[in-house]
């Protein structure tokens, strides 16, 4: 009779590798880029706010305190909405299609924020900009196996008592 360690080594050696990993690295890069862009956007707005305070004559937006809060806070509101809806969308349409859609949504938010003529046009686009980048861990490839209904969270090892 083999010892439990030998049984485990034998089981590992006999288990075939999983299927093809098509595009896993590319999809993981997109998911990681979402977090990077979210952090970048929070940093960029803090550097842009002083220029937004400037008067209209100096090509600024002449922000009030309320408008400053709206510009800074809507990014977090969008992240919260993305966290609430991101998992549901992934479960319904699949992670790969969801990440592709959210990359497009991020692009729309970035373009809208760029061409916004005033603060109040920029605010909804900032919500759109943040919503795809908020919850990448739920959509990342490392969680796909665990989230699959037929996959077990813990592997079933050979029983040691027989």
Backbone as ProteinMPNN parsed JSONL, in Angstrom:
{"seq_chain_A": "XXXXXXXXXXXXXXXXXXXXXXXXXXXXXXXXXXXXXXXXXXXXXXXXXXXXXXXXXXXXXXXXXXXXXXXXXXXXXXXXXXXXXXXXXXXXXXXXXXXXXXXXXXXXXXXXXXXXXXXXXXXXXXXXXXXXXXXXXXXXXXXXXXXXXXXXXXXXXXXXXX", "coords_chain_A": {"N_chain_A": [[0.831, -1.178, 0.0], [0.529, 2.199, -0.862], [1.912, 5.176, 0.553], [0.195, 8.167, 1.79], [1.457, 10.472, 0.708], [2.796, 9.421, -1.517], [0.612, 8.556, -2.998], [-0.565, 10.99, -3.595], [1.454, 12.219, -5.173], [1.432, 10.432, -7.317], [-1.17, 10.821, -8.276], [-1.011, 13.482, -9.098], [0.914, 13.28, -11.11], [-0.448, 11.696, -12.97], [-2.601, 13.244, -13.733], [-3.966, 14.974, -16.403], [-2.901, 18.014, -18.08], [-4.821, 21.083, -17.981], [-7.133, 22.384, -20.468], [-6.634, 24.387, -23.493], [-5.199, 27.593, -23.055], [-6.338, 30.045, -24.182], [-5.618, 33.278, -24.872], [-5.486, 34.062, -22.194], [-3.508, 35.533, -20.924], [-3.711, 37.977, -22.258], [-6.309, 38.768, -21.559], [-6.043, 38.896, -18.806], [-4.254, 40.999, -18.704], [-5.86, 43.112, -19.615], [-7.741, 43.212, -17.534], [-6.073, 43.891, -15.41], [-5.157, 46.325, -16.325], [-7.446, 47.845, -16.019], [-7.561, 48.363, -13.233], [-5.196, 49.794, -12.963], [-5.722, 52.051, -14.569], [-7.86, 53.167, -13.18], [-6.65, 53.962, -10.757], [-4.799, 55.726, -11.847], [-6.496, 57.685, -12.899], [-7.655, 58.755, -10.586], [-5.426, 59.969, -9.502], [-4.776, 61.809, -11.517], [-6.899, 63.627, -11.536], [-6.529, 65.028, -9.19], [-4.286, 66.494, -9.804], [-5.266, 68.045, -11.841], [-7.245, 69.653, -10.81], [-6.328, 72.213, -9.655], [-5.984, 73.765, -11.986], [-8.533, 73.83, -12.934], [-9.794, 75.48, -11.151], [-9.15, 77.999, -11.951], [-10.101, 81.237, -13.312], [-12.616, 81.868, -15.889], [-11.58, 83.526, -17.88], [-8.917, 82.865, -17.885], [-8.888, 80.476, -19.114], [-9.892, 78.512, -17.44], [-12.207, 76.569, -15.407], [-13.456, 77.771, -13.338], [-14.223, 76.603, -10.804], [-16.522, 75.823, -8.154], [-16.688, 74.942, -4.647], [-18.56, 72.906, -4.38], [-18.717, 71.908, -6.994], [-16.141, 70.966, -7.256], [-16.202, 68.845, -5.426], [-18.102, 67.277, -6.723], [-16.772, 66.575, -9.086], [-14.57, 65.113, -8.064], [-15.851, 63.164, -6.459], [-17.608, 61.699, -8.095], [-16.204, 59.772, -9.429], [-15.786, 57.811, -7.538], [-18.434, 57.099, -7.058], [-19.09, 55.97, -9.518], [-17.335, 53.794, -9.41], [-18.456, 52.355, -7.309], [-20.943, 51.698, -8.436], [-20.039, 50.133, -10.552], [-18.937, 48.026, -9.104], [-21.218, 46.96, -7.938], [-22.759, 46.16, -10.159], [-21.007, 44.831, -11.855], [-20.316, 42.109, -11.268], [-22.795, 40.823, -11.621], [-23.235, 41.294, -14.337], [-21.086, 39.873, -15.399], [-21.691, 37.259, -14.619], [-24.0, 36.867, -16.079], [-23.38, 37.365, -18.872], [-20.851, 36.348, -19.271], [-17.324, 36.333, -18.584], [-15.303, 37.056, -20.457], [-16.642, 38.411, -22.608], [-17.773, 40.424, -21.131], [-15.538, 41.851, -20.139], [-14.549, 42.841, -22.555], [-16.694, 44.486, -23.346], [-16.655, 46.31, -21.221], [-14.178, 47.503, -21.592], [-14.698, 48.961, -23.902], [-16.666, 50.652, -22.841], [-15.137, 52.076, -20.989], [-13.528, 53.478, -22.768], [-15.446, 55.131, -24.017], [-16.221, 56.684, -21.796], [-13.79, 57.992, -21.27], [-13.386, 59.515, -23.621], [-15.71, 61.098, -23.554], [-15.308, 62.534, -21.16], [-13.081, 63.972, -21.873], [-13.939, 65.675, -23.991], [-15.894, 67.184, -22.801], [-17.695, 70.173, -22.345], [-18.189, 71.578, -20.0], [-18.338, 71.363, -16.373], [-20.633, 69.947, -15.558], [-21.346, 68.369, -17.681], [-19.185, 66.755, -17.742], [-19.36, 65.275, -15.374], [-21.31, 63.0, -15.52], [-19.927, 61.461, -17.423], [-17.62, 60.852, -16.029], [-18.606, 59.075, -14.149], [-19.287, 56.978, -15.849], [-16.729, 56.445, -16.764], [-15.453, 55.403, -14.507], [-16.924, 53.147, -13.774], [-16.34, 50.703, -15.295], [-13.803, 50.08, -14.386], [-13.672, 49.458, -11.73], [-14.207, 46.828, -10.273], [-12.166, 44.687, -10.997], [-11.095, 42.247, -9.789], [-13.237, 40.45, -9.544], [-13.765, 39.869, -12.138], [-11.46, 38.831, -13.133], [-9.139, 36.479, -14.665], [-8.082, 34.689, -12.75], [-10.093, 34.072, -10.998], [-11.952, 32.688, -12.43], [-12.058, 29.843, -12.514], [-12.802, 29.119, -9.937], [-15.313, 30.308, -9.765], [-16.911, 28.946, -11.476], [-19.788, 26.906, -11.768], [-19.473, 24.117, -11.688], [-16.992, 23.637, -10.699], [-14.9, 22.829, -7.976], [-14.096, 24.463, -4.9], [-12.108, 23.624, -3.177], [-9.662, 21.186, -3.844], [-10.348, 17.718, -4.36], [-8.706, 15.408, -2.643], [-7.156, 12.153, -2.656], [-8.538, 9.84, -0.397], [-7.217, 9.229, 2.859], [-7.924, 7.395, 4.648], [-8.645, 4.109, 4.502]], "CA_chain_A": [[0.0, 0.0, 0.0], [1.291, 3.444, -0.972], [1.653, 6.18, 1.588], [-0.601, 9.273, 1.239], [2.297, 11.342, -0.107], [3.034, 8.753, -2.8], [-0.662, 8.59, -3.726], [-0.729, 12.351, -4.09], [2.401, 12.407, -6.277], [0.959, 9.625, -8.434], [-2.361, 11.485, -8.818], [-0.557, 14.688, -9.791], [1.615, 12.863, -12.332], [-1.397, 11.123, -13.92], [-3.622, 14.215, -14.107], [-3.567, 15.719, -17.601], [-3.026, 19.464, -17.939], [-6.109, 21.61, -18.431], [-7.208, 22.702, -21.896], [-5.889, 25.528, -24.022], [-5.351, 28.852, -22.334], [-6.375, 31.053, -25.229], [-5.753, 34.68, -24.533], [-5.593, 34.316, -20.756], [-2.582, 36.612, -20.579], [-4.273, 39.226, -22.781], [-7.476, 39.127, -20.749], [-5.517, 39.304, -17.499], [-3.661, 42.331, -18.882], [-6.965, 44.068, -19.685], [-8.294, 43.34, -16.184], [-5.087, 44.623, -14.612], [-5.147, 47.692, -16.833], [-8.582, 48.542, -15.416], [-7.151, 48.87, -11.918], [-4.167, 50.804, -13.18], [-6.343, 53.265, -15.082], [-8.657, 53.765, -12.11], [-5.698, 54.655, -9.891], [-4.237, 56.848, -12.609], [-7.509, 58.726, -13.016], [-7.782, 59.433, -9.295], [-4.251, 60.834, -9.369], [-4.806, 62.875, -12.522], [-7.867, 64.667, -11.187], [-5.961, 65.89, -8.147], [-3.363, 67.411, -10.473], [-5.995, 68.918, -12.762], [-8.144, 70.561, -10.084], [-5.869, 73.607, -9.559], [-6.211, 74.462, -13.252], [-9.972, 73.995, -13.084], [-10.19, 76.598, -10.296], [-8.813, 79.281, -12.59], [-11.274, 81.906, -13.893], [-12.909, 81.577, -17.297], [-10.677, 84.315, -18.733], [-7.63, 82.178, -17.925], [-9.189, 79.148, -19.682], [-10.247, 77.584, -16.376], [-13.635, 76.296, -15.274], [-13.912, 78.557, -12.197], [-14.962, 75.647, -9.972], [-16.916, 76.083, -6.772], [-16.377, 73.786, -3.791], [-19.518, 71.843, -4.709], [-18.312, 71.319, -8.273], [-14.925, 70.187, -6.986], [-16.647, 67.597, -4.817], [-18.784, 66.477, -7.746], [-15.751, 66.019, -9.99], [-13.788, 64.093, -7.36], [-16.666, 62.099, -5.889], [-18.319, 60.868, -9.06], [-15.368, 58.627, -9.772], [-16.072, 56.775, -6.541], [-19.803, 56.642, -7.297], [-18.995, 55.05, -10.654], [-16.68, 52.567, -8.96], [-19.434, 51.612, -6.521], [-21.908, 51.124, -9.377], [-19.357, 49.049, -11.253], [-18.805, 46.9, -8.183], [-22.54, 46.364, -7.759], [-23.287, 45.57, -11.387], [-19.993, 44.087, -12.608], [-20.442, 40.668, -11.062], [-24.034, 40.362, -12.25], [-23.024, 41.276, -15.787], [-20.159, 38.782, -15.711], [-22.415, 35.995, -14.483], [-25.013, 36.75, -17.129], [-22.847, 37.339, -20.238], [-19.527, 35.747, -19.322], [-16.251, 37.26, -18.246], [-14.566, 37.565, -21.623], [-17.457, 39.408, -23.289], [-17.948, 41.539, -20.21], [-14.31, 42.658, -20.126], [-14.5, 43.549, -23.834], [-17.694, 45.552, -23.284], [-16.232, 47.323, -20.261], [-13.087, 48.256, -22.214], [-15.372, 49.924, -24.775], [-17.314, 51.625, -21.964], [-14.066, 52.938, -20.469], [-13.139, 54.352, -23.875], [-16.51, 56.134, -24.154], [-16.097, 57.585, -20.651], [-12.586, 58.818, -21.432], [-13.637, 60.489, -24.687], [-16.714, 62.042, -23.069], [-14.697, 63.419, -20.175], [-12.134, 64.837, -22.581], [-14.586, 66.703, -24.819], [-16.955, 67.854, -22.041], [-17.494, 71.629, -22.351], [-18.272, 72.129, -18.65], [-18.262, 70.386, -15.29], [-21.839, 69.123, -15.431], [-21.303, 67.36, -18.745], [-18.089, 65.863, -17.369], [-19.715, 64.427, -14.22], [-21.818, 61.663, -15.895], [-18.886, 60.701, -18.117], [-16.7, 60.326, -15.018], [-19.26, 57.878, -13.601], [-19.098, 55.937, -16.869], [-15.296, 56.161, -16.805], [-15.033, 54.617, -13.344], [-17.679, 51.907, -13.56], [-15.71, 49.469, -15.759], [-12.49, 49.803, -13.82], [-13.735, 49.258, -10.282], [-14.055, 45.517, -9.636], [-11.527, 43.664, -11.801], [-10.887, 40.919, -9.211], [-14.38, 39.582, -9.807], [-13.76, 39.498, -13.548], [-10.134, 38.427, -13.576], [-9.026, 35.057, -14.99], [-7.746, 33.837, -11.618], [-11.306, 33.669, -10.294], [-12.882, 31.99, -13.315], [-12.206, 28.441, -12.167], [-13.544, 29.004, -8.693], [-16.682, 30.787, -9.915], [-17.664, 28.029, -12.315], [-20.64, 26.116, -10.88], [-19.056, 22.722, -11.595], [-15.637, 23.556, -10.139], [-14.888, 22.865, -6.518], [-13.157, 25.435, -4.364], [-10.979, 22.853, -2.657], [-9.516, 19.945, -4.603], [-10.657, 16.498, -3.596], [-7.531, 14.54, -2.621], [-7.489, 10.766, -2.318], [-8.766, 9.63, 1.031], [-6.114, 8.529, 3.529], [-8.473, 6.316, 5.496], [-9.304, 3.05, 3.746]], "C_chain_A": [[0.877, 1.244, 0.0], [0.944, 4.377, 0.181], [0.843, 7.321, 0.972], [0.209, 10.213, 0.355], [2.569, 10.737, -1.473], [1.767, 8.74, -3.646], [-0.887, 9.968, -4.357], [0.195, 12.606, -5.274], [1.96, 11.646, -7.513], [-0.25, 10.295, -9.098], [-1.971, 12.735, -9.609], [0.107, 14.322, -11.115], [0.646, 12.347, -13.386], [-2.456, 12.103, -14.398], [-3.162, 14.989, -15.327], [-3.702, 17.219, -17.365], [-4.388, 19.93, -18.45], [-6.005, 22.004, -19.896], [-6.382, 23.913, -22.283], [-6.2, 26.777, -23.211], [-5.319, 29.994, -23.344], [-6.562, 32.446, -24.662], [-5.833, 35.0, -23.053], [-4.69, 35.474, -20.357], [-3.137, 37.952, -21.064], [-5.456, 39.683, -21.937], [-7.033, 39.558, -19.353], [-4.9, 40.696, -17.583], [-4.743, 43.403, -18.941], [-7.561, 44.286, -18.297], [-7.351, 44.134, -15.286], [-5.036, 46.083, -15.037], [-6.31, 48.499, -16.261], [-8.229, 49.13, -14.067], [-6.119, 49.977, -12.059], [-4.785, 52.117, -13.635], [-7.201, 53.957, -14.029], [-7.751, 54.55, -11.16], [-5.093, 55.864, -10.58], [-5.233, 58.0, -12.669], [-7.713, 59.462, -11.698], [-6.587, 60.352, -9.066], [-4.283, 62.016, -10.312], [-5.761, 63.986, -12.105], [-7.316, 65.583, -10.098], [-4.944, 66.87, -8.741], [-4.067, 68.391, -11.384], [-6.865, 69.938, -12.043], [-7.61, 71.991, -9.949], [-6.098, 74.407, -10.841], [-7.699, 74.682, -13.502], [-10.5, 75.148, -12.221], [-10.014, 77.948, -10.983], [-10.064, 79.915, -13.205], [-11.428, 81.591, -15.381], [-11.954, 82.309, -18.238], [-9.317, 83.655, -18.884], [-7.788, 80.739, -18.425], [-9.428, 78.092, -18.61], [-11.744, 77.368, -16.347], [-14.264, 77.051, -14.105], [-14.794, 77.703, -11.278], [-15.35, 76.226, -8.622], [-16.528, 74.85, -5.947], [-17.297, 72.614, -4.098], [-19.121, 71.138, -6.005], [-17.034, 70.499, -8.114], [-15.281, 68.838, -6.371], [-17.333, 66.684, -5.82], [-17.775, 65.818, -8.682], [-14.973, 64.901, -9.306], [-14.616, 62.903, -6.91], [-17.347, 61.194, -6.888], [-17.491, 59.671, -9.507], [-15.627, 57.473, -8.802], [-17.489, 56.241, -6.678], [-19.813, 55.651, -8.459], [-18.343, 53.739, -10.271], [-17.648, 51.715, -8.146], [-20.481, 50.971, -7.425], [-21.285, 49.966, -10.154], [-19.204, 47.818, -10.387], [-20.141, 46.197, -7.988], [-23.002, 45.595, -8.988], [-22.299, 44.672, -12.124], [-20.109, 42.585, -12.472], [-21.689, 40.099, -11.704], [-23.888, 40.276, -13.763], [-22.106, 40.122, -16.19], [-20.862, 37.437, -15.635], [-23.413, 35.794, -15.613], [-24.406, 36.558, -18.515], [-21.468, 36.712, -20.352], [-18.436, 36.781, -19.14], [-15.574, 37.87, -19.46], [-15.358, 38.654, -22.34], [-17.652, 40.638, -22.419], [-16.712, 42.435, -20.181], [-14.186, 43.446, -21.428], [-15.48, 44.725, -23.835], [-17.235, 46.674, -22.354], [-15.027, 48.125, -20.769], [-13.658, 49.326, -23.151], [-16.036, 51.02, -23.946], [-16.296, 52.587, -21.364], [-13.626, 53.933, -21.54], [-14.166, 55.479, -24.058], [-16.431, 57.153, -23.016], [-14.903, 58.514, -20.773], [-12.79, 59.883, -22.502], [-14.638, 61.538, -24.219], [-16.155, 63.017, -22.058], [-13.753, 64.41, -20.853], [-12.834, 65.975, -23.32], [-15.694, 67.452, -24.082], [-16.695, 69.362, -21.98], [-17.565, 72.272, -20.968], [-18.29, 70.995, -17.629], [-19.455, 69.434, -15.31], [-22.009, 68.156, -16.588], [-20.235, 66.325, -18.402], [-18.482, 64.866, -16.275], [-20.283, 63.073, -14.639], [-20.767, 60.813, -16.627], [-17.847, 60.15, -17.145], [-17.295, 59.105, -14.322], [-19.066, 56.712, -14.556], [-17.638, 55.504, -16.913], [-14.868, 55.233, -15.67], [-15.728, 53.267, -13.246], [-17.01, 50.659, -14.133], [-14.426, 49.115, -15.032], [-12.519, 49.45, -12.342], [-13.475, 47.835, -9.805], [-13.355, 44.456, -10.459], [-11.301, 42.319, -11.111], [-12.036, 39.963, -9.468], [-14.356, 39.079, -11.246], [-12.436, 38.925, -14.015], [-10.052, 36.918, -13.801], [-8.723, 34.167, -13.788], [-8.983, 33.373, -10.867], [-12.248, 32.858, -11.165], [-13.11, 30.559, -12.868], [-13.041, 28.283, -10.911], [-14.997, 29.402, -8.853], [-17.527, 29.85, -10.763], [-18.493, 27.106, -11.438], [-20.206, 24.666, -10.715], [-17.676, 22.542, -10.982], [-15.717, 23.613, -8.617], [-13.847, 23.873, -6.053], [-11.916, 24.726, -3.856], [-10.862, 21.553, -3.459], [-9.844, 18.735, -3.726], [-9.465, 15.555, -3.719], [-7.962, 13.117, -2.29], [-7.593, 10.596, -0.801], [-7.608, 8.84, 1.638], [-6.634, 7.405, 4.404], [-9.194, 5.301, 4.607], [-8.94, 1.707, 4.294]], "O_chain_A": [[1.843, 1.337, 0.758], [-0.169, 4.361, 0.708], [0.802, 7.441, -0.252], [-0.305, 10.704, -0.65], [2.576, 11.448, -2.479], [1.83, 8.893, -4.865], [-1.338, 10.083, -5.496], [-0.243, 13.158, -6.283], [2.092, 12.143, -8.631], [-0.348, 10.335, -10.325], [-2.539, 13.009, -10.666], [-0.117, 14.985, -12.128], [0.883, 12.535, -14.579], [-3.148, 11.825, -15.378], [-2.092, 15.598, -15.307], [-4.516, 17.651, -16.55], [-5.025, 19.25, -19.253], [-4.926, 21.964, -20.488], [-5.551, 24.399, -21.516], [-7.323, 26.977, -22.749], [-4.392, 30.804, -23.357], [-7.581, 32.735, -24.035], [-6.215, 36.112, -22.688], [-5.074, 36.307, -19.536], [-3.042, 38.954, -20.354], [-5.582, 40.87, -21.636], [-7.6, 40.492, -18.784], [-5.009, 41.484, -16.643], [-4.571, 44.486, -18.382], [-7.854, 45.421, -17.922], [-7.797, 44.959, -14.49], [-4.888, 46.973, -14.2], [-6.179, 49.703, -16.042], [-8.566, 50.28, -13.785], [-6.172, 50.98, -11.348], [-4.413, 53.182, -13.141], [-7.265, 55.186, -13.984], [-8.065, 55.685, -10.803], [-4.9, 56.908, -9.958], [-4.854, 59.16, -12.507], [-7.923, 60.675, -11.697], [-6.746, 61.423, -8.48], [-3.861, 63.113, -9.946], [-5.463, 65.164, -12.302], [-7.605, 66.78, -10.086], [-4.77, 67.969, -8.214], [-3.53, 69.46, -11.677], [-7.188, 70.982, -12.609], [-8.391, 72.927, -10.118], [-6.377, 75.604, -10.78], [-8.081, 75.618, -14.204], [-11.541, 75.725, -12.532], [-10.67, 78.925, -10.621], [-10.992, 79.199, -13.58], [-10.5, 81.116, -16.035], [-11.566, 81.77, -19.275], [-8.635, 83.855, -19.889], [-6.926, 79.892, -18.188], [-9.193, 76.907, -18.843], [-12.472, 77.923, -17.17], [-15.476, 76.977, -13.903], [-15.949, 78.036, -11.013], [-14.612, 77.01, -8.025], [-16.091, 73.84, -6.498], [-16.867, 71.46, -4.079], [-19.185, 69.912, -6.095], [-16.867, 69.464, -8.759], [-14.723, 67.809, -6.753], [-17.167, 65.465, -5.775], [-17.91, 64.644, -9.027], [-14.741, 63.852, -9.907], [-14.153, 61.763, -6.967], [-17.641, 60.04, -6.576], [-18.05, 58.656, -9.923], [-15.68, 56.31, -9.201], [-17.728, 55.057, -6.442], [-20.472, 54.613, -8.389], [-18.748, 52.681, -10.751], [-17.66, 50.491, -8.276], [-20.867, 49.822, -7.206], [-21.931, 48.943, -10.383], [-19.325, 46.693, -10.871], [-20.19, 44.971, -7.884], [-23.568, 44.508, -8.873], [-22.708, 43.838, -12.933], [-20.01, 41.863, -13.464], [-21.652, 39.007, -12.273], [-24.347, 39.324, -14.394], [-22.332, 39.473, -17.211], [-20.654, 36.574, -16.487], [-23.64, 34.666, -16.05], [-24.853, 35.691, -19.265], [-20.965, 36.563, -21.466], [-18.597, 37.95, -19.493], [-15.302, 39.07, -19.486], [-14.808, 39.71, -22.651], [-17.691, 41.763, -22.919], [-16.839, 43.66, -20.198], [-13.76, 44.601, -21.408], [-15.138, 45.824, -24.271], [-17.408, 47.852, -22.666], [-14.871, 49.294, -20.417], [-13.167, 50.454, -23.19], [-15.974, 52.194, -24.311], [-16.566, 53.782, -21.244], [-13.381, 55.102, -21.241], [-13.796, 56.64, -24.233], [-16.559, 58.354, -23.25], [-14.989, 59.69, -20.42], [-12.404, 61.036, -22.307], [-14.444, 62.73, -24.454], [-16.488, 64.201, -22.088], [-13.653, 65.563, -20.434], [-12.373, 67.116, -23.279], [-16.372, 68.282, -24.688], [-15.601, 69.787, -21.607], [-17.065, 73.38, -20.772], [-18.261, 69.818, -17.987], [-19.289, 68.232, -15.099], [-22.769, 67.196, -16.466], [-20.375, 65.15, -18.74], [-17.989, 63.738, -16.257], [-19.787, 62.054, -14.158], [-20.727, 59.593, -16.466], [-17.256, 59.101, -17.399], [-16.559, 58.193, -13.944], [-18.728, 55.603, -14.143], [-17.347, 54.32, -17.083], [-14.01, 54.372, -15.862], [-15.163, 52.329, -12.682], [-17.101, 49.607, -13.5], [-14.003, 47.96, -15.059], [-11.471, 49.167, -11.761], [-12.579, 47.643, -8.983], [-13.918, 43.373, -10.616], [-11.312, 41.301, -11.803], [-11.81, 38.76, -9.597], [-14.862, 37.996, -11.541], [-12.302, 38.566, -15.184], [-10.811, 36.16, -13.196], [-9.078, 32.988, -13.806], [-8.924, 32.365, -10.162], [-13.267, 32.377, -10.668], [-14.253, 30.101, -12.845], [-13.897, 27.401, -10.837], [-15.85, 28.877, -8.137], [-18.753, 29.961, -10.76], [-17.975, 26.567, -10.459], [-20.533, 24.041, -9.706], [-17.236, 21.412, -10.768], [-16.514, 24.363, -8.053], [-12.845, 24.106, -6.729], [-10.796, 25.184, -4.085], [-11.869, 20.895, -3.72], [-9.637, 18.748, -2.513], [-9.24, 14.97, -4.778], [-9.026, 12.91, -1.706], [-6.806, 11.161, -0.042], [-7.084, 7.91, 1.024], [-5.864, 6.556, 4.853], [-10.236, 5.608, 4.028], [-9.401, 0.686, 3.784]]}, "name": "protein", "num_of_chains": 1, "seq": "XXXXXXXXXXXXXXXXXXXXXXXXXXXXXXXXXXXXXXXXXXXXXXXXXXXXXXXXXXXXXXXXXXXXXXXXXXXXXXXXXXXXXXXXXXXXXXXXXXXXXXXXXXXXXXXXXXXXXXXXXXXXXXXXXXXXXXXXXXXXXXXXXXXXXXXXXXXXXXXXXX"}
